[in-house]
């Protein structure tokens, strides 16, 4: 097995375990399936086939760039910030959380100056940090790029890492076409003959491109074509699991969409 396949399987199992934890369910056993399905779980003595798929959005940010491309740019930018931050011993135990306006990352020719402003601003606030998080939404004329790009900057000495503020993902809506694109290929998979139930698990994971906002039951029930496709499909249950919000929505032929676990906003 290739490393890429090992990583894929490891990630799939991680999300499945997190799903069961959030669902407050402890299977008697879980093992890899014949692909398809991805997994076979024994729950309350019942043999359940589980096919897992990740949701990715094609929606765009402020400049029309796909969120997946924005995320990749942020990851490169984050490495630059960390590289420069670690050169300053005063900032080694200080952590920041960056919340960008409209998910817009500084352009590449602005990034070095942005980092200089960010570290200078952070050094100037060290004495005021008391261990609790401090939030900054105004940066003044001395920090024009921070003012241009940041909606909020949080500094702390007790929580980890320069990260993207994932709560920004809540404003992103979910369209029927995007969810159909995620699910459509899975509807053609034949129902396993050696399982009493067949589930589809749609994962909205930790990446920005996987954020689907907070779709509610009413919104999902309005996706008429999608729901018709599900009725004619091979699944007894279709779950949407939003890992970052610990939210679970469930579709069943008899009840349509219901909310199993309400979203919460504790950061991970």
C-alpha angles and dihedrals in degrees: 000000000000122000090245090056092046090052091048093051092045091053093047091052092047092055092044091053090048090049092054091046092052090045089052089233126137112196117211087229142353126196138165114273130218090273101271101073102035093208143014114209129185110216120174088344093305121123109229128187114212125195113191129202134172123232117227123181126221091200118126138230130229096298096042094260117140113256090239090059091046089052092051090050090049092053090055091046092049090057090054092051093049092046092055095039093056090058089068111070091197090065099044093100098035120097131198137197116204121206111189126206110253090346090287115155118203114267115259094254089054098046100086091051091044090055091049090052092045094052094043090050090048094049090052091057099046096101092052095054110104099178094275123096118273119204123209124190099160124058107171133222093301090069106044097161093050088051091047098050111021125082090179139354120201122198126193142159094209110049129062140267144333101285144158113267100242095197084077086075092068094082093058111102128219118233125205091235092056093051090045090052090054095047104033097084091050093056091069094059112107117243110260113251095210098058132082092209133024119210134186116206115199110195125204097194139189098287122100091233089059096058113117098176113236107308113193130211093259092055093049091047088057091061092095100172093045092051092048089053091051092051089055093043133094099255130105091191134018116195128194108203117191102196098190093053098032088233125153127190122183134204122197128170092240100045106022113212122357134168113247100172123018117227121257128191105221108137117241 
